[in-house]
Amino acid sequence: MSRFHTLEEGVGIAFDSIRTNKIRSGLTILGVSIGVGVIVVIAALVSGIRSSVMDGFESAGPDNFGVMRFDFSGVRISIESGRPPWWNRPTVEP
């Protein structure tokens, strides 16, 4: 048998299987299409977010820095003594 004949026979068996199990074949094609679409959308979102963040950093430049009144480095669920110590810090003015 030649390779072409083997390939032709394999393709024929595949198409017979698709014709016999139409619902299963349709659901498989639908699942693969949805999966590929989701991967493309996620890749586009990640690329867009990355470029947006990079543009933000580039527009800020190396000479800019930020000053904040409150400490956002940690999250506390409850405070035993009322307000946290940084609450009474003076307001930052430009």
Residue frames as a rotation matrix with the C-alpha (Angstrom) as fourth column:
MET 1
0.581 0.814 0.000 0.00
0.814 -0.581 0.000 0.00
0.000 0.000 -1.000 0.00
SER 2
-0.312 -0.654 0.689 1.21
0.590 -0.702 -0.399 3.43
0.744 0.282 0.605 -0.78
ARG 3
-0.830 -0.047 -0.556 1.17
0.505 -0.486 -0.713 6.26
-0.236 -0.873 0.427 1.70
PHE 4
-0.828 0.555 -0.081 -1.43
-0.539 -0.748 0.388 8.10
0.155 0.365 0.918 -0.35
HIS 5
-0.224 0.766 -0.602 -3.79
-0.065 0.605 0.794 5.12
0.972 0.217 -0.085 -0.20
THR 6
-0.404 0.012 -0.915 -3.35
0.854 0.364 -0.372 4.88
0.329 -0.931 -0.157 3.59
LEU 7
-0.947 0.047 -0.319 -4.02
0.086 -0.917 -0.388 8.61
-0.310 -0.395 0.865 3.98
GLU 8
-0.625 0.755 -0.197 -7.07
-0.563 -0.261 0.784 8.37
0.541 0.601 0.588 1.73
GLU 9
-0.178 0.544 -0.820 -8.42
0.403 0.800 0.444 5.47
0.898 -0.252 -0.361 3.78
GLY 10
-0.636 -0.131 -0.761 -7.85
0.771 -0.160 -0.617 7.35
-0.041 -0.978 0.203 7.06
VAL 11
-0.931 0.325 -0.164 -9.63
-0.331 -0.943 0.011 10.46
-0.151 0.065 0.986 5.78
GLY 12
-0.416 0.809 -0.415 -12.52
-0.327 0.293 0.899 8.30
0.849 0.510 0.142 4.57
ILE 13
-0.259 0.276 -0.925 -12.88
0.772 0.635 -0.027 6.66
0.580 -0.722 -0.378 7.98
ALA 14
-0.861 -0.101 -0.499 -12.79
0.417 -0.702 -0.578 10.08
-0.292 -0.705 0.646 9.67
PHE 15
-0.790 0.599 -0.134 -15.53
-0.590 -0.680 0.435 11.49
0.169 0.423 0.890 7.42
ASP 16
-0.254 0.703 -0.664 -17.66
0.095 0.702 0.706 8.36
0.962 0.116 -0.245 7.94
SER 17
-0.477 0.015 -0.879 -17.32
0.863 0.198 -0.465 8.83
0.168 -0.980 -0.107 11.69
ILE 18
-0.947 0.137 -0.291 -18.32
-0.058 -0.963 -0.264 12.50
-0.316 -0.233 0.919 11.41
ARG 19
-0.573 0.772 -0.274 -21.35
-0.554 -0.118 0.824 11.61
0.604 0.624 0.495 9.27
THR 20
-0.246 0.469 -0.848 -22.43
0.444 0.832 0.332 8.87
0.861 -0.295 -0.413 11.67
ASN 21
-0.043 0.147 -0.988 -22.12
0.993 -0.103 -0.058 10.93
-0.110 -0.984 -0.141 14.88
LYS 22
-0.049 0.049 0.998 -23.35
0.576 -0.814 0.068 14.36
0.816 0.578 0.012 13.79
ILE 23
0.862 0.425 0.274 -24.35
0.035 -0.591 0.806 15.67
0.505 -0.685 -0.525 17.22
ARG 24
0.692 -0.671 -0.268 -21.12
0.529 0.219 0.820 14.56
-0.491 -0.709 0.506 18.88
SER 25
-0.177 -0.773 0.610 -19.09
0.982 -0.179 0.058 16.01
0.064 0.609 0.790 16.01
GLY 26
0.243 0.357 0.902 -20.99
0.379 -0.891 0.251 19.31
0.893 0.281 -0.352 16.17
LEU 27
0.991 0.133 -0.020 -20.54
0.063 -0.326 0.943 19.60
0.118 -0.936 -0.332 19.91
THR 28
0.348 -0.935 -0.067 -16.83
0.811 0.265 0.522 18.82
-0.470 -0.236 0.850 19.57
ILE 29
-0.243 -0.394 0.886 -16.40
0.829 -0.559 -0.021 21.51
0.504 0.730 0.462 16.92
LEU 30
0.598 0.538 0.594 -18.38
0.134 -0.798 0.588 23.95
0.790 -0.272 -0.550 19.06
GLY 31
0.916 -0.269 -0.298 -16.25
0.323 0.052 0.945 23.20
-0.239 -0.962 0.135 22.13
VAL 32
-0.029 -0.977 0.209 -12.99
0.959 0.032 0.281 23.61
-0.282 0.209 0.936 20.27
SER 33
-0.069 0.065 0.995 -14.21
0.620 -0.779 0.094 26.86
0.781 0.624 0.014 18.69
ILE 34
0.869 0.420 0.260 -15.27
0.049 -0.596 0.802 28.29
0.492 -0.684 -0.538 22.05
GLY 35
0.680 -0.671 -0.295 -11.96
0.580 0.246 0.777 27.25
-0.449 -0.699 0.556 23.64
VAL 36
-0.257 -0.790 0.557 -9.87
0.964 -0.249 0.092 28.85
0.066 0.560 0.826 20.91
GLY 37
0.209 0.423 0.881 -12.01
0.395 -0.861 0.320 31.99
0.895 0.282 -0.347 21.04
VAL 38
0.978 0.154 -0.138 -11.60
0.178 -0.284 0.942 32.30
0.106 -0.946 -0.305 24.80
ILE 39
0.274 -0.952 -0.135 -7.84
0.826 0.161 0.540 31.91
-0.493 -0.259 0.831 24.53
VAL 40
-0.291 -0.348 0.891 -7.67
0.820 -0.570 0.045 34.61
0.493 0.744 0.452 21.85
VAL 41
0.569 0.580 0.583 -9.81
0.178 -0.779 0.601 37.00
0.803 -0.239 -0.547 23.93
ILE 42
0.898 -0.276 -0.341 -7.72
0.353 -0.007 0.935 36.44
-0.261 -0.961 0.092 27.07
ALA 43
-0.064 -0.971 0.230 -4.49
0.964 0.000 0.267 36.96
-0.259 0.239 0.936 25.12
ALA 44
-0.106 0.091 0.990 -5.86
0.582 -0.802 0.136 40.22
0.806 0.591 0.032 23.70
LEU 45
0.868 0.469 0.166 -6.94
0.121 -0.522 0.844 41.42
0.482 -0.713 -0.509 27.16
VAL 46
0.614 -0.710 -0.345 -3.57
0.622 0.165 0.766 40.63
-0.487 -0.685 0.543 28.70
SER 47
-0.284 -0.734 0.617 -1.77
0.953 -0.285 0.100 42.38
0.102 0.617 0.781 25.85
GLY 48
0.197 0.453 0.870 -4.01
0.373 -0.855 0.361 45.45
0.907 0.253 -0.337 26.16
ILE 49
0.978 0.152 -0.139 -3.63
0.177 -0.270 0.947 45.68
0.107 -0.951 -0.291 29.93
ARG 50
0.286 -0.950 -0.123 0.14
0.846 0.191 0.498 45.24
-0.450 -0.246 0.859 29.64
SER 51
-0.344 -0.427 0.836 0.47
0.813 -0.581 0.038 48.01
0.470 0.693 0.547 27.06
SER 52
0.562 0.613 0.554 -1.78
0.203 -0.753 0.626 50.29
0.801 -0.239 -0.548 29.12
VAL 53
0.890 -0.286 -0.355 0.33
0.367 -0.011 0.930 49.78
-0.270 -0.958 0.095 32.24
MET 54
-0.058 -0.974 0.219 3.55
0.952 0.012 0.306 50.28
-0.300 0.226 0.927 30.30
ASP 55
-0.068 0.114 0.991 2.18
0.595 -0.793 0.132 53.51
0.801 0.599 -0.014 28.77
GLY 56
0.891 0.441 0.110 1.30
0.152 -0.517 0.842 54.72
0.428 -0.734 -0.528 32.26
PHE 57
0.573 -0.757 -0.313 4.81
0.597 0.125 0.792 54.06
-0.561 -0.641 0.524 33.53
GLU 58
-0.273 -0.713 0.645 6.40
0.961 -0.225 0.158 55.65
0.032 0.664 0.747 30.47
SER 59
0.234 0.424 0.875 4.24
0.435 -0.851 0.295 58.79
0.869 0.311 -0.384 30.70
ALA 60
0.943 0.095 -0.320 5.09
0.333 -0.298 0.894 59.24
-0.010 -0.950 -0.313 34.38
GLY 61
0.508 -0.824 0.251 8.78
-0.230 -0.411 -0.882 59.47
0.830 0.390 -0.398 33.64
PRO 62
0.026 -0.608 -0.793 11.70
0.689 0.586 -0.427 58.89
0.725 -0.535 0.434 35.99
ASP 63
-0.823 -0.434 0.368 11.36
0.112 -0.758 -0.643 62.24
0.557 -0.487 0.672 37.82
ASN 64
-0.062 0.894 0.445 7.84
-0.686 -0.362 0.631 61.72
0.725 -0.266 0.635 39.23
PHE 65
-0.872 -0.082 -0.482 6.83
0.256 0.764 -0.593 60.10
0.417 -0.640 -0.645 42.49
GLY 66
0.052 0.985 0.165 3.60
0.024 -0.166 0.986 59.80
0.998 -0.048 -0.032 44.46
VAL 67
-0.956 -0.239 0.168 2.79
-0.143 -0.117 -0.983 60.81
0.254 -0.964 0.078 48.03
MET 68
-0.070 0.967 -0.245 -0.25
0.125 0.252 0.960 59.41
0.990 0.036 -0.139 49.84
ARG 69
-0.108 0.129 0.986 -1.75
-0.869 -0.494 -0.031 60.23
0.483 -0.860 0.166 53.21
PHE 70
0.625 0.480 0.616 -2.87
-0.729 0.640 0.241 56.69
-0.279 -0.599 0.750 53.99
ASP 71
-0.556 -0.810 0.189 -0.88
-0.733 0.584 0.349 53.48
-0.393 0.055 -0.918 54.20
PHE 72
0.527 0.777 -0.343 -2.30
-0.844 0.431 -0.320 51.07
-0.101 0.458 0.883 51.64
SER 73
-0.374 -0.792 -0.483 0.46
-0.818 0.527 -0.231 48.48
0.437 0.309 -0.845 52.04
GLY 74
-0.983 0.042 -0.177 -1.53
0.116 0.895 -0.430 46.23
0.140 -0.444 -0.885 54.36
VAL 75
-0.169 0.982 0.081 -5.17
-0.353 -0.137 0.925 45.33
0.920 0.128 0.370 54.92
ARG 76
-0.987 -0.096 0.126 -6.52
-0.147 0.262 -0.954 45.12
0.058 -0.960 -0.273 58.45
ILE 77
-0.414 0.881 -0.230 -9.80
0.517 0.435 0.737 43.47
0.750 0.187 -0.635 59.26
SER 78
0.731 0.655 -0.193 -10.32
0.518 -0.348 0.781 45.06
0.445 -0.671 -0.594 62.68
ILE 79
-0.281 -0.765 0.580 -8.66
0.021 -0.609 -0.793 47.80
0.960 -0.211 0.187 64.67
GLU 80
-0.132 0.207 -0.970 -8.53
0.891 0.453 -0.024 47.33
0.434 -0.867 -0.244 68.43
SER 81
-0.464 -0.169 -0.869 -7.94
0.723 -0.639 -0.262 50.93
-0.511 -0.750 0.419 69.49
GLY 82
0.427 0.692 -0.583 -10.36
0.166 -0.693 -0.702 52.75
-0.889 0.203 -0.410 67.22
ARG 83
0.957 -0.071 -0.281 -8.65
-0.287 -0.376 -0.881 54.60
-0.043 0.924 -0.380 64.37
PRO 84
0.580 -0.813 0.045 -5.30
0.803 0.562 -0.198 53.52
0.136 0.151 0.979 62.97
PRO 85
0.133 -0.594 -0.793 -2.25
0.621 -0.574 0.534 55.68
-0.773 -0.563 0.293 63.79
TRP 86
-0.797 -0.499 0.341 -1.93
0.566 -0.418 0.711 57.04
-0.212 0.759 0.615 60.25
TRP 87
0.117 0.941 0.318 -5.47
0.972 -0.174 0.159 58.46
0.205 0.291 -0.935 60.33
ASN 88
0.739 0.194 -0.646 -4.31
0.475 -0.830 0.294 61.67
-0.479 -0.524 -0.705 62.05
ARG 89
-0.382 -0.899 0.216 -1.59
0.799 -0.203 0.567 62.48
-0.465 0.389 0.795 59.54
PRO 90
-0.210 0.296 -0.932 -1.88
-0.186 -0.948 -0.259 65.92
-0.960 0.119 0.254 57.93
THR 91
0.755 0.555 0.350 -3.50
0.283 0.205 -0.937 66.28
-0.592 0.806 -0.002 54.52
VAL 92
-0.350 -0.884 0.309 -1.03
0.669 -0.006 0.743 66.26
-0.655 0.467 0.594 51.63
GLU 93
0.725 0.543 -0.423 -1.27
0.126 -0.708 -0.694 69.43
-0.677 0.450 -0.583 49.55
PRO 94
0.540 -0.522 0.661 0.48
0.834 0.226 -0.503 70.07
0.113 0.823 0.557 46.23
